[in-house]
Amino acid sequence: MACAVSTKRMAELTLDSALRVHPRVSVRPEPFGALLYHFGTRRLSFLKSTRLLHVVEHLGRGSVREALEAAGIDERETPDYLAALRSLRDSDMLVAAT
């Protein structure tokens, strides 16, 4: 039997997925992008671009696709941004939006 954590991390992230910033995560914009701090796990993550910050800021308002479009991310860049969002989700900085 798989535990809940491994099941969550194995869930596919698609353009139609809905994500939001974890309620225990603080996002602090910086000139290079942003710092994300999770008060529950005490983890710190860096967003190394302001464009990724704009995507994260638009999460929770709709699908991942809508957040990418709102941040001006074009189709060719989508796989890289999906990988970044997947990494943030797997580290509990992002969670499924309900």
TAQUIHU-V782276 format. One record per residue. N is the residue number from 1. RES is the residue in one letter. SS is DSSP state (H for helix, E for strand, C for the rest). OMEGA is omega in radians with two decimals (* if undefined). NEAR is the number of other ideal C-beta (glycine too) atoms within 8 Angstrom. Layout:
n	res	ss	omega	near
N	RES	SS	OMEGA	NEAR
N	RES	SS	OMEGA	NEAR
This chain:
n	res	ss	omega	near
1	M	C	-3.12	2
2	A	C	3.09	6
3	C	C	-3.07	6
4	A	H	-3.11	6
5	V	H	-3.11	6
6	S	H	3.09	8
7	T	H	-3.14	9
8	K	H	-3.09	7
9	R	H	-3.14	8
10	M	H	-3.12	6
11	A	C	-3.11	6
12	E	C	3.03	4
13	L	C	-3.13	10
14	T	C	3.09	6
15	L	C	3.14	9
16	D	C	3.09	7
17	S	C	3.07	10
18	A	C	-3.14	10
19	L	E	3.01	14
20	R	E	3.08	10
21	V	E	3.11	12
22	H	C	-3.11	11
23	P	C	-3.14	4
24	R	C	-3.14	6
25	V	E	3.06	11
26	S	E	3.12	6
27	V	E	3.12	11
28	R	E	3.10	8
29	P	E	3.11	7
30	E	E	3.13	7
31	P	C	-3.11	2
32	F	C	-3.06	7
33	G	E	3.13	11
34	A	E	2.96	13
35	L	E	3.05	10
36	L	E	3.12	16
37	Y	E	3.12	11
38	H	E	-3.10	15
39	F	C	3.11	7
40	G	C	-3.09	7
41	T	C	-3.08	5
42	R	C	3.11	7
43	R	C	3.09	9
44	L	E	3.08	8
45	S	E	3.12	11
46	F	E	2.94	9
47	L	E	-3.00	11
48	K	C	3.04	6
49	S	C	3.10	8
50	T	H	3.11	9
51	R	H	3.07	9
52	L	H	3.06	13
53	L	H	3.13	13
54	H	H	3.08	11
55	V	H	-3.12	15
56	V	H	3.13	15
57	E	H	-3.13	8
58	H	H	3.09	12
59	L	C	-3.14	14
60	G	C	3.13	8
61	R	C	-3.10	7
62	G	C	-3.10	7
63	S	C	3.04	9
64	V	H	3.11	15
65	R	H	-3.14	9
66	E	H	3.12	10
67	A	H	3.11	15
68	L	H	3.12	12
69	E	H	-3.13	8
70	A	H	3.14	10
71	A	C	3.10	11
72	G	C	3.13	7
73	I	C	-3.12	10
74	D	C	-3.03	6
75	E	H	-3.12	4
76	R	H	-3.11	4
77	E	H	-3.03	8
78	T	H	-3.12	11
79	P	H	3.12	6
80	D	H	3.14	7
81	Y	H	3.05	12
82	L	H	3.12	11
83	A	H	3.12	8
84	A	H	3.13	9
85	L	H	3.10	14
86	R	H	3.12	9
87	S	H	3.10	8
88	L	H	3.10	12
89	R	H	-3.10	13
90	D	H	3.08	7
91	S	C	3.10	9
92	D	C	3.03	11
93	M	C	3.08	12
94	L	E	3.10	12
95	V	E	3.10	9
96	A	E	3.08	7
97	A	C	-3.14	8
98	T	C	*	2
